[in-house]
């Protein structure tokens, strides 16, 4: 189920803003999958004039996502088991056959929660990343620059805290074949 509180349009420069956007599980309406206080979308006027429509920027504020994984932590770590190994070919091709649809993606003050299983009788590992700021500059599928900052990283096992109060700041580039990192700072 998708819900939002308000939407506004601005003609020049063209901007679409959505407030109070939320996606909840269709199975359990109290189970929030994604929520953001503000989405701001700005189409590229130049791209419209040259006949190649794309978005100049997409900005999400206060994004809150939850990913309950349907496997236990032990199953997640079974890397040597042939039955649990990921398939060697996913059928996906890179780059995609369509042009990059957005030039800049900005995510501010967000948090992501991940749990390895939704069954409380199994060993669980829960992760929470908060204070996430990401800025992606996408020139093409082969030229992507990213800046990332996560102000708080926490990981809890069934009976203990594994990581608490860690943070990371870094810059990354992708050239189609490799991801390079620079200026990475991890604090714990």
C-alpha positions in Angstrom: 0.0 0.0 0.0 1.3 3.5 -0.9 0.2 6.6 0.9 1.2 10.3 0.9 0.0 13.4 2.8 0.4 16.1 0.1 1.8 16.8 -3.3 2.8 20.1 -4.9 3.8 21.2 -8.4 5.9 24.2 -9.5 5.9 25.1 -13.2 9.1 27.1 -13.5 11.6 25.7 -12.7 9.6 22.5 -12.8 9.6 20.7 -9.5 7.3 18.0 -8.0 7.3 17.6 -4.2 5.6 14.8 -2.3 5.2 15.0 1.5 4.6 12.2 4.0 5.3 9.3 1.5 4.9 5.8 2.9 4.9 2.2 1.7 3.5 -0.4 4.0 3.3 -4.2 3.6 0.1 -5.4 2.1 0.1 -8.3 4.5 0.5 -6.2 7.6 -0.5 -2.5 7.4 1.5 -1.8 10.6 4.7 -3.1 8.9 6.3 0.0 7.4 8.7 -0.9 4.5 9.6 2.6 3.4 8.8 6.1 4.6 10.1 9.6 3.7 9.1 13.0 4.9 9.9 14.7 1.6 10.6 13.8 -2.0 11.7 16.5 -4.4 11.9 15.7 -8.1 13.3 18.1 -10.6 13.2 17.3 -14.4 16.1 18.4 -16.6 14.9 21.2 -18.8 17.9 20.8 -21.2 17.3 17.1 -21.6 13.6 17.8 -22.4 14.6 20.2 -25.1 17.0 17.8 -26.8 14.5 15.0 -26.7 16.1 12.8 -24.1 13.9 13.3 -21.0 15.5 12.6 -17.6 15.5 13.9 -14.1 18.0 16.5 -13.0 17.7 15.4 -9.4 15.7 13.3 -7.0 16.0 14.2 -3.3 14.7 12.2 -0.4 14.7 13.5 3.2 14.3 11.5 6.4 14.1 8.2 4.5 13.3 5.3 6.8 13.6 1.8 5.3 13.3 -1.6 6.9 14.5 -4.9 5.4 13.4 -8.0 7.2 15.4 -10.7 5.5 13.7 -14.1 5.4 16.9 -16.1 6.3 18.8 -16.5 9.6 22.2 -15.1 10.2 23.8 -18.6 9.9 22.1 -19.1 6.6 23.3 -15.8 5.4 26.9 -16.7 6.2 26.9 -20.1 4.5 29.3 -19.2 1.8 31.0 -22.7 1.4 27.8 -24.6 1.1 27.1 -25.4 -2.6 23.4 -25.4 -2.1 23.4 -21.9 -0.7 25.8 -20.4 -3.1 24.4 -17.6 -5.3 23.8 -18.5 -9.0 26.7 -17.7 -11.2 24.6 -15.9 -13.8 21.6 -13.6 -12.9 20.7 -12.9 -16.5 21.2 -9.2 -15.9 23.3 -7.3 -18.4 25.4 -4.2 -17.7 24.9 -1.5 -18.7 21.1 -1.5 -18.9 19.7 -0.9 -22.4 18.1 2.4 -21.4 19.8 5.8 -20.7 20.5 6.9 -17.1 17.2 8.3 -15.9 18.5 10.7 -13.3 21.6 12.9 -12.9 21.8 13.4 -9.2 20.3 11.4 -6.3 20.4 13.0 -2.8 19.4 11.2 0.3 19.6 13.2 3.6 19.2 12.2 7.3 18.0 8.7 6.6 18.0 5.3 8.4 18.0 1.7 7.3 17.1 -1.2 9.5 18.0 -4.8 8.5 17.0 -8.0 10.4 18.2 -11.4 9.2 15.0 -13.2 10.1 11.5 -12.3 11.2 11.2 -15.4 13.3 12.1 -14.5 17.0 12.8 -18.2 17.8 15.8 -18.1 15.4 19.1 -16.4 16.0 18.7 -12.8 14.8 21.1 -10.1 13.8 19.7 -6.7 13.5 21.5 -3.7 12.0 20.6 -0.1 12.2 22.3 2.6 10.1 21.2 6.1 10.9 22.1 9.6 10.0 22.8 8.5 6.4 23.6 11.1 3.8 24.3 10.0 0.2 24.9 12.0 -2.9 25.2 10.2 -6.2 26.3 12.1 -9.4 25.5 9.9 -12.4 27.0 10.9 -15.7 26.5 7.5 -17.4 26.3 3.9 -16.4 30.1 3.9 -16.5 30.7 7.1 -14.6 29.1 7.4 -11.1 30.5 9.4 -8.2 29.2 9.0 -4.7 29.7 10.6 -1.3 28.5 8.7 1.7 28.3 9.5 5.4 26.7 7.3 8.1 26.8 8.9 11.5 25.7 5.8 13.5 26.1 2.1 12.8 24.8 -0.5 15.2 24.7 -4.3 14.9 23.1 -6.5 17.6 23.1 -10.3 17.9 20.6 -12.4 19.8 22.3 -11.8 23.1 25.0 -9.2 22.6 25.9 -5.9 20.8 28.4 -6.5 18.1 28.9 -2.9 16.9 27.8 0.2 18.6 28.3 3.9 17.7 30.5 3.3 14.6 30.5 5.8 11.8 31.8 6.0 8.2 32.5 8.8 5.7 33.8 8.2 2.2 33.8 9.0 -1.4 33.5 6.4 -4.2 33.7 6.3 -8.0 32.5 3.6 -10.4 33.9 3.5 -13.9 32.0 0.5 -15.3 34.4 -2.1 -14.1 35.7 -1.1 -10.7 34.6 0.7 -7.6 37.3 2.9 -6.2 37.2 4.4 -2.7 39.0 7.5 -1.5 39.0 9.6 1.7 37.3 6.8 3.8 37.2 7.5 7.5 35.7 4.8 9.8 35.3 5.5 13.5 34.4 3.1 16.2 
